[in-house]
Amino acid sequence: MQLGINLGYWGAGMDADNLAVAQEADRLGYAVCWAAEAYGSDAATVLTWVAAQTERIDVGSAIFQIPARQPAMTAMTAATLDSLSGGRFRLGLGVSGPQVSEGWYGVKFDKPLARTREYVEIIRKAMTRERLSHEGEHWTLPLPGGPGKPIKLTVHPQREHIPLYIAAIGPKNLEQTGEIADGALLIFPSADHIEDTAIQYLRAGREKAGKTLDGFDVCPTLPLAVGDDKDVTTLADTFRPYTALYVGGMGSRKQNFYNQLAQRMGYEKEAVEIQDKYLSGDKQGAAAAVPHDLIDKTTLLGSVDRIADRMKAYAEAGVTTLTLAPAGFTLDERIASLRAGTEALERAGLA
């Protein structure tokens, strides 16, 4: 199992340190550095900045939002980043959510699975550098009846095949991801539940495509906080607002995929309470309602030995790249967490 690092969103208050964190992850041998986007910083600019000042670590979008870009533009960006980085780019895609898609981009949030499938088909075709044409429900290239004609990508990517990941949570999206992608970006994964909530659906998708999970990258992100095992409860409390935001406040009441995931993990009553409080404006109450067990199962907390045991459980469950989001108020604390992650992987016998 490999390790990755997730820088999250640029502009979240740790910008001055993010490059140093990425460079330390590069030095420590982390496999990939991911960057996110929502409605602030864009991931492509951040990844270009990081790739220019690192040597070995891959850079990946987690995610490029599908409603934000035409698929041909995403193919152009992927080809350019792969070329400039010397073959170190990984393309992660996701549909975002209804509030961002419709409120920020003005793109109707409908038929996300069909839209994702078409989007991937167009990107794959564009990356072959064949003349691009496509007839689908969501995109038609070239537009009929006009001056457009099939054209091809002029940039030569470093590699013929750039790894393509999809951020997936729901069973149908996970199955489609297994069918059409090279990897899955997961969030709030519990080693105890990941087979039932994710991997079984990814496996079904691979089987539909006549493939197995061999070579498919199962890539969850987990927050990491290192400390004494006696302080696990305190460490978990630092992630209460984060968990409450996703379970309670992401998306709409009817379309919160993270809330639905928490319910599938057995926290039906708690997930409803967190959402009710969050959407009513009681964010502190929502954070307080998050069960300690939910946080502990979806993060890496405690001593290096405790984290190593958890890493081993994830590897045994089928995780192939474990992406860490190290907690810390200072650069030194975040660097220390990165080093602890490497040490834990070695103690687990997974390095």
Secondary structure, DSSP 8 states (H G I E B T S, - for coil): -EEEEE---TTSS-HHHHHHHHHHHHHHT-SEEEE--SSSS-HHHHHHHHHHT-SS-EEEES-EEGGGS-HHHHHHHHHHHHHHTTS-EEEEEE---HHHHHHTS------HHHHHHHHHHHHHHHHTTS---EE-SS-EES-TTSS-------S--SSSS--EEEE--SHHHHHHHHHH-SEEEEES--TTTHIIIIIHHHHHHHHHTT--STT-EEEEEEEEEE--GGGHHHHHHTTHHHHHIIIIISS-SS--HHHHHHHHTT-HHHHHHHHHHHHTT-HHHHHHHS-HHHHHHTSEEE-HHHHHHHHHHHHHHT-SEEEEEE--SSHHHHHHHHHHHHHHHHHTT--
